[in-house]
Amino acid sequence: MMSDEPFARHRAFISSSASAPTFPTFNSPAATAAVNSGSPSPSPTPLRPSPSPSPASSSSSAGSKSRLHSRPFFAHNARVALALAPAAAFLLDLGGAPVLCVLAAGLLLAYLLDSLRLKSAAFFAVWFSLVAAQLAFFFSASLHSAISSLPLTALALFLCAETTFLIGVWASLQFRWIQIENPSIVVALERLLFACIPVAVPALFTWAVVSALGMADAAYYFMAFSCVFYWLFSLPRPSSFRSGKQDSDAAGDSQVLGPLESCLHTLYLLFVPVLFRIGSHHSTIFSSFSSVCDLLLLFFIPFLFQLYASTRGALWWVTRDAHQMHRMRIVNGAVAMVVVVICLEVRVVFNSFGRYLHAPPPLNYLLVTMAMLGGASAVGAYAVGMVGDAFSSAAFTAVSILVSGAGAIVIGFPILVCFGFA
């Protein structure tokens, strides 16, 4: 009698498909293979869906990738190069061949070390080459022969050493491994550059211009360079290595400079050109009214420039109230403009262009003052944003016509022609 064991074995091969179930028989190949093997065939491993990544893990991986791809870099290379590249060329010209040879050898060594991926060695090679070039500059005979005074020689050497140090700081910011591994150091170096360049570079540029053009108008050259580099470095600039969320209390909303540096730059811009004029022309500083006008111009022209720069946020450390700042700008600007116009009339117009004024003496002063003060007032009102609505535009047009008429009369145009054009 046949036992039930083969049927029990065959039940294991019953398909679980609901659509077309198949039952193996004794004559089927599957049943024969099952009987011969004596054990059921192993069931296939069920496929499980792969677990989807969680939002936290995906965001962390995306953040790590963004940190890898968005490495910090120094974003102010153009403005720093505008200041330090001509300064370096002037120092090389002063130092001569010894400084050039030492610097070229050191930079070549630094390039070779950087090509061999010796990062720290290349960094120290740059600094050693700058130090060696500065030592060669100290023993250069051209500087000692050009300046006879010992205090001025010491001051000039200190200025050159400071400029060389700033060039080294700028070169240090070009090493990416320093930016990545030492973020706090690069923030300090960037702040050091922006704090020192508006102080050192205008003096060096003035030195270069004075050596070519003479000392007569050196204070005006210095004032012009101070205004240029104040605009480039002292206005609020975002830091390249610091975001607004990091160290916001000490950084002042991720700006490069803080209130102390901004205040010192403002004082430097206002008073150092005047002091330079007093120091260089102390024997004739009060000899005439034109000399006094020079002092007033050297103070009030940077003062007007400072007020205009405040429209770009230059005086953010004084107050953040826009209405109060606008009121300060208008009141102080009006006083400074009157002083500048009167001094320019005395120092420039009547001194150098008096022969072109065809109006009689009492009238020429009135017409020149009307033309210059009216034109300066119109330009100043437009610069600070006071010309905006219909009334201010009409007033601006009327002042422009009045200024043009006064200027035309004072240089000899017929009155009927002036009124005909008006």
C-alpha positions in Angstrom: 0.0 0.0 0.0 1.4 3.4 -1.0 2.2 5.8 1.9 1.3 9.5 2.1 4.9 10.6 2.2 5.3 11.5 -1.5 2.1 13.6 -1.3 3.5 15.4 1.7 6.6 16.2 -0.3 4.7 17.3 -3.3 2.7 19.8 -1.2 5.8 21.9 -0.7 6.0 22.5 -4.5 2.5 23.9 -4.8 2.8 27.4 -6.3 1.5 30.3 -4.3 0.4 32.1 -7.5 -3.3 32.9 -7.4 -3.5 33.3 -11.1 -2.3 29.9 -12.4 -1.6 27.3 -9.7 0.3 24.3 -10.9 0.4 20.9 -9.1 3.3 18.7 -10.0 2.6 15.0 -10.8 4.7 12.0 -10.7 5.4 12.2 -14.4 6.5 15.9 -14.4 10.2 16.7 -14.4 9.8 18.8 -11.2 8.4 15.9 -9.3 11.1 13.5 -10.5 13.8 15.9 -9.5 12.2 16.4 -6.1 11.9 12.7 -5.5 15.5 12.1 -6.6 16.9 14.8 -4.4 14.9 13.8 -1.4 14.4 17.5 -0.2 12.5 20.4 -1.5 14.3 23.0 -3.6 15.3 26.1 -1.7 13.0 29.0 -2.0 14.4 32.1 -3.6 15.3 35.0 -1.3 12.6 37.6 -1.3 13.6 41.0 -2.7 13.3 43.8 -0.2 13.0 47.4 -1.2 16.2 49.4 -0.4 15.6 51.9 2.4 15.3 55.4 1.2 17.7 57.9 2.8 16.3 60.0 5.5 16.0 63.8 5.1 18.6 64.4 7.8 21.2 62.2 6.2 20.6 63.7 2.8 20.8 67.2 4.1 24.0 66.4 6.0 25.6 64.9 2.9 24.5 67.9 0.8 26.0 70.2 3.5 29.3 68.4 3.5 29.4 68.5 -0.3 28.7 72.2 -0.3 31.4 72.8 2.3 33.9 70.9 0.1 32.9 72.8 -3.1 32.5 76.3 -1.5 36.0 76.9 0.0 36.8 80.3 1.2 38.8 82.7 -1.0 40.0 86.2 -0.7 37.5 88.3 -2.7 39.4 91.7 -2.5 42.5 90.9 -4.5 41.7 93.5 -7.2 41.6 96.5 -4.8 44.6 95.2 -2.8 46.6 94.8 -6.0 45.7 98.3 -7.0 47.3 99.6 -3.8 50.2 97.2 -3.3 51.4 96.4 -6.8 52.5 100.0 -7.6 53.9 100.3 -4.1 56.0 97.1 -4.6 57.3 98.5 -8.0 58.3 101.7 -6.3 60.2 99.8 -3.6 62.0 97.8 -6.2 63.0 100.9 -8.0 64.3 102.4 -4.7 66.2 99.2 -3.7 67.8 98.6 -7.1 69.4 95.4 -8.4 70.3 93.8 -5.0 66.7 93.9 -3.8 65.5 92.6 -7.1 68.0 89.7 -7.2 67.2 88.6 -3.6 63.5 88.8 -4.1 63.6 86.9 -7.5 65.7 84.1 -6.0 63.4 83.7 -3.0 60.2 83.7 -5.0 61.7 81.2 -7.4 62.5 78.9 -4.5 58.9 79.4 -3.1 57.5 78.5 -6.6 59.6 75.3 -6.7 58.5 74.2 -3.2 54.9 74.9 -4.1 55.3 72.8 -7.2 56.5 69.9 -5.1 53.4 70.4 -2.9 55.4 71.4 0.1 52.9 74.0 1.3 54.4 75.1 4.6 57.9 75.3 3.1 56.6 77.5 0.2 54.8 79.7 2.7 58.0 80.3 4.8 60.1 80.7 1.6 57.9 83.7 0.6 58.3 85.3 4.0 62.1 84.7 4.1 62.5 86.2 0.6 60.6 89.3 1.7 62.7 89.6 4.9 65.9 89.2 2.9 64.8 91.8 0.4 63.9 94.2 3.1 67.4 93.7 4.7 69.0 94.4 1.3 66.8 97.5 1.1 68.0 98.7 4.5 71.6 98.6 3.3 70.9 100.2 -0.1 72.9 103.4 -0.6 70.3 105.2 -2.8 67.8 105.8 0.1 70.5 107.2 2.4 71.8 109.6 -0.2 68.3 110.8 -1.2 67.2 111.7 2.4 69.7 113.7 4.4 67.7 113.9 7.7 68.1 111.0 10.1 64.5 111.1 11.5 63.1 111.2 8.0 65.4 108.4 6.9 64.1 106.3 9.9 60.5 107.2 9.1 61.0 106.3 5.4 62.6 102.9 6.3 59.7 102.2 8.7 57.2 103.0 5.9 59.0 100.7 3.5 59.2 97.9 6.0 55.4 98.3 6.8 54.6 98.1 3.1 56.7 95.0 2.7 54.9 93.4 5.6 51.6 94.2 4.0 52.7 92.6 0.8 53.7 89.5 2.8 50.2 89.5 4.5 48.6 89.7 1.1 50.7 86.8 -0.2 49.8 84.7 2.8 46.1 85.1 2.0 46.7 83.4 -1.4 47.6 80.1 0.2 44.3 78.1 0.2 45.5 75.7 3.0 45.8 78.6 5.4 42.3 79.8 4.5 40.9 76.3 5.1 42.9 75.2 8.2 43.1 78.6 10.0 39.9 80.6 9.4 40.4 82.9 12.4 43.9 83.8 11.2 42.8 84.8 7.7 40.0 86.9 9.1 42.6 88.8 11.2 45.0 89.1 8.2 42.2 90.5 6.0 41.3 93.1 8.7 45.0 94.0 9.1 45.3 94.7 5.4 42.2 96.9 5.3 43.2 98.8 8.4 46.8 99.5 7.4 46.6 100.1 3.6 44.7 103.5 3.8 47.4 104.7 6.2 50.6 103.5 4.6 50.0 103.5 0.9 49.0 107.2 0.4 52.2 108.3 2.0 54.2 106.0 -0.3 52.4 107.1 -3.4 52.9 110.8 -2.3 56.6 110.0 -1.9 56.7 108.7 -5.5 54.9 111.7 -7.0 57.0 114.2 -5.0 60.2 112.6 -6.3 59.0 113.3 -9.8 57.0 116.6 -9.5 58.5 118.4 -6.5 57.4 119.3 -3.0 55.3 122.4 -3.6 51.9 120.7 -3.8 52.8 117.6 -1.9 49.9 118.0 0.6 47.4 118.1 -2.1 48.8 114.9 -3.7 48.6 113.3 -0.3 45.0 114.4 0.2 44.0 113.0 -3.2 45.6 109.6 -2.5 44.1 109.5 1.0 40.6 110.1 -0.5 41.1 107.4 -3.1 42.2 104.7 -0.7 39.6 105.8 1.9 37.0 105.0 -0.7 38.6 101.7 -1.6 39.2 100.3 1.8 37.3 102.3 4.5 33.8 102.0 3.2 31.8 99.0 4.6 33.0 95.9 2.8 31.9 92.3 3.4 34.5 90.0 4.7 35.7 87.2 2.5 36.0 84.6 5.3 33.3 85.5 7.7 29.5 85.3 7.4 27.0 87.4 9.2 26.0 84.5 11.5 29.6 84.1 12.8 31.0 86.5 15.4 28.4 89.2 14.5 29.0 91.1 17.7 32.8 91.6 17.1 32.6 91.9 13.3 29.8 94.4 12.9 27.5 92.4 10.6 30.3 90.5 8.8 32.2 93.7 7.7 35.9 93.7 7.4 36.6 96.8 9.6 35.1 97.6 13.0 34.2 101.0 14.5 37.7 101.7 15.8 39.4 101.3 12.4 36.7 103.3 10.7 37.1 106.1 13.2 40.9 106.2 12.9 40.6 106.3 9.1 38.2 109.3 9.3 40.6 111.2 11.6 43.5 110.3 9.3 41.7 111.6 6.3 40.7 114.9 7.9 43.8 115.9 9.9 46.9 114.3 8.5 47.0 116.3 5.2 46.7 119.5 7.2 49.5 118.4 9.5 51.6 117.4 6.6 51.2 120.8 5.0 52.1 122.5 8.3 55.2 120.3 8.7 56.4 120.8 5.2 55.7 124.6 5.0 56.0 125.6 8.6 58.1 128.7 7.8 55.5 130.2 5.4 52.3 128.7 6.7 50.8 132.1 7.8 52.7 134.4 5.5 49.7 135.2 3.3 46.0 134.6 3.1 46.5 132.1 0.3 48.5 129.9 2.7 45.7 130.0 5.2 43.3 129.1 2.4 45.5 126.1 1.7 45.0 124.8 5.2 41.3 125.3 5.0 41.1 123.5 1.7 43.1 120.6 3.0 40.7 120.1 5.8 37.3 120.9 4.2 37.8 119.1 0.9 38.3 115.8 2.7 35.4 116.8 5.0 33.1 117.2 2.0 34.4 113.9 0.5 33.7 112.2 3.9 30.1 113.6 3.8 29.6 112.2 0.3 31.1 108.9 1.3 28.5 108.7 4.2 25.9 108.2 1.5 27.7 104.8 1.0 27.7 104.0 4.7 31.1 105.5 5.6 29.9 106.9 8.9 28.0 103.9 10.0 29.9 103.9 13.3 28.6 107.3 14.2 24.9 106.6 14.0 22.6 104.2 12.1 19.6 106.6 12.0 19.2 107.5 8.4 17.3 110.7 9.1 19.8 112.0 11.6 22.7 111.2 9.3 21.0 113.0 6.4 20.5 116.1 8.6 24.1 116.1 9.6 25.2 115.7 6.0 23.1 118.7 4.9 24.1 121.1 7.7 27.8 120.3 7.7 28.0 120.1 4.0 26.5 123.6 3.5 29.1 125.1 5.9 32.0 123.2 4.3 30.9 124.1 0.8 30.8 127.8 1.6 34.4 127.7 3.0 35.7 125.6 0.1 34.1 128.0 -2.5 35.6 131.1 -0.9 39.0 129.5 -0.6 39.0 128.3 -4.2 38.1 131.8 -5.3 41.1 133.3 -3.5 43.5 130.5 -4.1 42.7 129.5 -7.7 40.2 131.7 -9.6 41.5 135.2 -8.8 45.0 134.1 -8.4 45.5 132.1 -11.6 42.6 133.1 -13.8 42.0 136.7 -12.9 42.9 137.9 -16.4 40.0 136.0 -17.9 37.5 137.8 -15.7 36.1 140.8 -17.7 33.6 142.1 -15.1 34.6 145.2 -13.0 36.0 144.5 -9.6 33.0 144.7 -7.3 30.8 142.8 -9.7 33.3 140.0 -10.6 33.5 138.8 -7.0 29.7 138.6 -6.8 29.3 136.9 -10.1 32.1 134.4 -9.5 30.7 133.6 -6.0 27.2 133.2 -7.5 28.5 130.9 -10.2 30.7 128.7 -8.0 28.5 128.5 -5.0 25.3 128.0 -7.0 27.0 125.3 -9.1 28.5 123.6 -6.0 25.1 123.7 -4.2 23.3 122.1 -7.2 25.9 119.4 -7.6 25.9 118.7 -3.8 22.1 118.5 -3.7 22.1 116.1 -6.5 24.9 114.0 -5.0 23.1 113.6 -1.6 19.8 112.7 -3.3 17.8 115.9 -2.7 16.8 116.2 -6.4 13.9 113.8 -6.8 10.5 115.4 -7.1 9.1 118.0 -9.5 9.8 121.0 -7.2 13.4 120.1 -6.6 13.9 119.4 -10.3 12.5 122.8 -11.2 14.7 124.4 -8.5 17.7 122.5 -9.9 17.0 123.7 -13.4 16.6 127.4 -12.3 19.9 127.3 -10.3 21.6 125.8 -13.3 20.4 128.6 -15.6 21.4 131.2 -13.0 24.8 129.8 -12.6 25.3 129.5 -16.4 24.3 133.2 -16.9 26.5 134.4 -14.1 29.5 132.5 -15.4 28.9 133.7 -19.0 28.7 137.4 -17.9 31.8 137.2 -15.8 34.0 135.9 -18.6 32.7 138.5 -21.1 29.6 137.3 -22.9 27.2 140.1 -23.8 24.3 140.4 -21.4 21.7 140.4 -24.2 23.1 137.1 -25.5 23.0 135.6 -22.1 19.4 136.6 -21.5 18.5 135.5 -25.0 19.8 132.0 -24.3 18.1 131.9 -20.9 
